[in-house]
């Protein structure tokens, strides 16, 4: 189709129609986030005005300043989210790299069964085992802890990540292993010195997905974190919007939403290539 | 596919060292899956046969939980509502995504930018985007509420009125997920050989016949996949209803996962919540099996 478009240069009216359609869709799809960001910069009186005023009277960082002292302060909840996400990333990257290597480079009895056992986690949604998971975490004294939430997030990120990493290792020719072994590498050195740099794109993809999944996770955080000072950003924002601490401050809400969207947006824009390769690999399986 | 020699080497190594090094690399992942997945999975079955409070001793109750499940009208309402939501939201996402994919499947300038912008809502959390849309639909300060009521399309607040609350949630979900399906379809479309389109154009085919006789049939697998991802995801809906409607008005927007959440973590009837979970698992496994059948079929042709 693309080639057709190139060969017969599209007529001017077609180009105008094309860009017209695409740009109106940009407006439509970007409006919620853009409007939220604009509102976060309004004065509190402006942001809470009814009906909404379309042109802000002044731009200010007042809403962001108020967030600094909301509850335990936005940085507190931000670091809760960050701790859970980073622990999840570390866990997922470490476990799935090791397992991917094991599945790709070794043969032993029961290997295929184990692979299926790990992948089957994909078929059964974590929503359906939340109730017993709560008891498991409680028995391990990990309920209401950030570490516990990270461990759960890690587990549910594993099937995709192990699958992804096994494929990454599989795509490296065995000649490389043989050459390294002739040079005297054992299996540990083969992984850390020779193969790891080659599978780095896979590691980045797996880590990126783990970060986004954990950062955006809501239901498990809602159930497993019971103390307000443990809340991650989405749970904290829900409480702010439910008005448990007085009337809802809409300007403050939008500032909070902007802060929780920002890390994801930055990571996605920087690592878009890895994100897309993961999305395609994950959906083709 | 091992040779006998290799197998012999493997077994002797096994019996000497007892564990293969390959197994050791997999062990940590396996440990996580056992502790945080397989054990809870087994517990769901066990717990569903008990009267299991959050604190205090569980007592065996046989199939009591399943009996009350059958008589629980809110559960059946939630099952019907979840099905209805799934049936409505899936084609809504698909049609919008198909149009977007057609638009961005081109070599025009700026098309990469359009793709990125259309995709951006996908990376926002479902919880966060639900919060965003609660505000957009708010009857005092919400921009969309303001626009819709000025156009005369709504008279009552969107999310607290029975006739519009589901539509409000669907609009949010389409906005949030359309980019994902768009990319899936785009990848599928780009895999179709351009010669087919060129031949069709030479034969004088116009847009509609091209869609029906070339694009749609060749996208069959991709479309099946996109629909299944959407069906499974929609069946597990929780965040959007918990945040946007709170299950209301009058319990009219409670999904199955929402009802499990309430049973286990609001009423603390963990045994009953487990029975509900097990049923949800059965339903989703059935959908997954269906998925395998649909996706495998083309290979037989």
Interface residues (C-beta under 8 A of the other chain):
Chain A: X1 X2 X3 X4 X5 X6 X10 X15 X18 X19 X21 X22 X25 X26 X29 X30 X31 X32 X33 X35 X36 X47 X48 X49 X50 X51 X52 X91 X94 X95 X96 X98 X99 X101 X102 X103 X105 X106 X107 X108 X109 X110 X111 X114 X117 X118 X121 X123 X124 X125 X127 X128 X129 X130 X131 X132 X133 X134 X135 X136 X151 X152 X154 X155 X156 X158 X162 X187 X212 X215 X216 X217 X218 X219 X222 X223 X233 X234 X235 X237 X238 X241 X250 X253 X254 X257 X260 X261 X264 X265 X268 X269 X272 X275 X276 X279 X280 X283
Chain B: X2 X6 X10 X14 X20 X21 X22 X23 X24 X25 X26 X28 X29 X30 X32 X33 X35 X36 X37 X38 X39 X40 X41 X43 X44 X47 X100 X103 X104 X105 X106 X107 X108 X110 X111 X114 X116 X117 X118 X120 X121 X123 X124 X125 X126 X127 X128 X129 X131 X132 X133 X134 X135 X136 X138 X140 X141 X142 X143 X146 X175 X178 X180 X183 X184 X187 X189 X194 X197 X198 X201 X225 X229 X232 X236 X238 X239 X242 X243 X257 X260 X261 X264 X265 X270 X273 X274 X277 X278 X280 X281 X284 X285 X288
